[in-house]
């Protein structure tokens, strides 16, 4: 009856009909309605607590207890694991390299991605093809990218040396990944290369949201191309740049496969960053106490970065609403 | 606006260094994968082989036991994608459509878990799986992949769901549609593209994942494709690079093609989901 009347009656009436209808249903329906959203999100929360939350708790617990190499925890040990971590001879080096790695990869990526996005935002022949090519490294797994570059950079048979020498840019072949002065810069360059697609995508999203008329107005007012970029484009895509900076910072800080596949931190730990060292501590040297302490330290750093990101994202959402 | 030829040339010229560096590894893969083995380790190396040996792929497929690895990767990726969507869709629906206390907290919770990477938690995850007796079992990988894709999927889906007009569903309710009918006939068809895009992202993540596979799997017959390919290179004195490059080609090309074909919708999906 309610449905037939709601079709004929004007809208406000229909609304009343609905509330009456709801009021008539017993209180079970009400409880069901109130608990429905919680039931819907419950599986995802349980999953996250099970597979992500428990390991964090477990490692935090392990990091403040004495622990043997098989993972059996004993007495609380006054943060000795953290002391051993911070005083470890490799810790400072890995920390500094992680910072260098993150700052250079993220900085290089953003500096290159802005002009690339500007180019891809122009209209020109073959733009779709150009976009597809530039997105390609994103689709290929970092493991495969690392393997192919490792072969390409091989001192004797690699195509990098062959190409450089065929253009007369090089006299003697270089063992890129086995030389401590070249290995890390090469890794940074490849890190930049694989971070470009995502970054360009986000910046392009920002550029395409800009209105053309303000640029036309600025041109009529005599603004040069550089001025338009500096005083219009850059401030307007600022929120997108912020997000890309924070997200890349988090991704690159955690980046493991490239370095693991190409050098495993060699030669002589000169390319080890915190994540690769962490993996060695945990699964090669059996230093579970130090490894769990390091995991927790990194988790805290990530949490701080994430809160920054969440604040930025929320602010964006508000300004868009 | 017109697209003059000269401008197009300039644009391509500006992009050319990057385009070359991006295509370089693909050229190396193809070149090495079809070379006769003696030419792979020949000095100085050359781009063009004396003959194109497609037989390399067949040899590689046998010698590296890539078939089972491809199968493992397919099974793990598909099961993880389906499971992840089954958990994520209801949560995203609630986050997008329902008012409830703690909604904001849930969204913040999503943002935070989205950022956690497996490598930082890998020791704890290994211990958890060991405790549950899942080490060297493919389900361990499925569970971990679902967990690490959930936040991203829920976030992206709820951003999409918000763009689907509520009024359609409300009209259906007025016309007497039950909740199930409303979801099945109105909401899900409209949400299908978003769900499809999320599925592609989850699948690619699983297909390409390395750290968890390396940590949780032990026996070679359980290896996924990335792990199996890595094992051809890692810790070996003699690396058969023609086989390795053929394997990387087999692993990368399907995903790259999917990505290229769906580029436009993937990118728009990501800008709705990740940036918003």
Interface residues (C-beta under 8 A of the other chain):
Chain A: X3 X6 X7 X14 X18 X34 X36 X37 X38 X40 X41 X43 X44 X45 X47 X48 X50 X51 X52 X54 X55 X56 X58 X59 X71 X112 X115 X116 X119 X122 X123 X124 X125 X126 X127 X130 X131 X132 X133 X134 X135 X136 X137 X138 X139 X140 X141 X142 X143 X144 X145 X147 X148 X149 X150 X151 X152 X156 X157 X158 X159 X162 X165 X193 X196 X201 X202 X204 X205 X206 X240 X243 X247 X250 X251 X254 X256 X257 X260 X261 X264 X275 X278 X279 X282 X283 X288 X291 X292 X295 X298 X299 X302 X303 X305 X306 X307 X309 X310 X313 X316 X317 X320
Chain B: X1 X3 X5 X7 X8 X11 X12 X14 X15 X18 X19 X21 X22 X23 X24 X25 X26 X27 X28 X29 X31 X32 X40 X41 X42 X43 X44 X45 X46 X47 X87 X88 X90 X91 X93 X94 X95 X98 X99 X100 X103 X106 X108 X109 X111 X112 X113 X115 X116 X117 X119 X120 X121 X122 X123 X124 X125 X126 X127 X128 X143 X144 X146 X147 X148 X150 X151 X154 X174 X175 X176 X204 X207 X208 X209 X210 X211 X215 X226 X229 X230 X233 X234 X241 X244 X245 X248 X251 X252 X255 X256 X258 X259 X260 X263 X267 X270 X271 X274 X275 X276
